[in-house]
Amino acid sequence: MRCMCRECGTYMVQAEDNKLGCICPECFSRCRDCLGTDSVMSRDELASLKDDPALAMMFMAARSDDNDEGRN
């Protein structure tokens, strides 16, 4: 996966060295956001999300927006 640099907005590419993540070809800033590092959830935490009404509303709203864009 590739992402946009937080520092300068340039399209970043996967780093080809010992450190996993992306590197900006302009300012050489690095990130690991697209790898999902430091965001691991336990099985129980993940399972509890299915009953979260706020999360369900967020996904329903996003799905509705996607369907509206397809009609235009």
N, C-alpha and C positions, 0 to 999 in steps of 0.2 A: 504494500500500500504506500501511497505517496501523499504528502501533505503540503500545506502552505507554511512558509517560514513565519513564525510569530514576530520576528524582529523586522524583516523587510518586505514580507509578502511574496517572495520569490517561490516558485515551484521547487520543492525539495525532492531529492532522489535518495534511494536507499544507499546507505554507507557501505562501501566495499572494504571494510577493515575489521579489526577485532571487536569493535563496539557495534552492537545492534542498534538500528534506528535509521533516521534520515539525517542528511547533512545538506545545508544550503550552499549552492555553488557560488552565491554572491558574497554572503557575509560569514560563511562557514559555521553558522549556528547549528546546533544539533538538537534533535528531539527524539523521543521514543513514544510519543502520544499514540501513534497509529498501531503500536504493538500492544497497547492495553496494559503496559507494565504498571505495577502498583495498584491495580484495580481488580485483583482476583477476589471473587466472592465465594463463600462456602456454599455447599449444596443447599443447606437450610435457608441461607439468605436469598439465594436465587429462587427457591421454591416459594418463599414468602411474598415475592413480587407479584405472583399471579393473582393474589387476592387484594392488591393495593388499588383502591378505586381511583386515586389520583393518577397513577400510571396508566390505568385503563383509559381514562379520559384523554390523556396526552396522546396515546396511540390512536384512539378513535378520531381525534382532531387532525392528526397527521394524515391518517388514511383518507379522511374527508377532503383535505386539501389536495392530496394526490389525485383523487377522483375528479375534483373540480378542474384541475389543470388538464386532465385528459379530455375533458369536454370542450375546451376552448380551442 
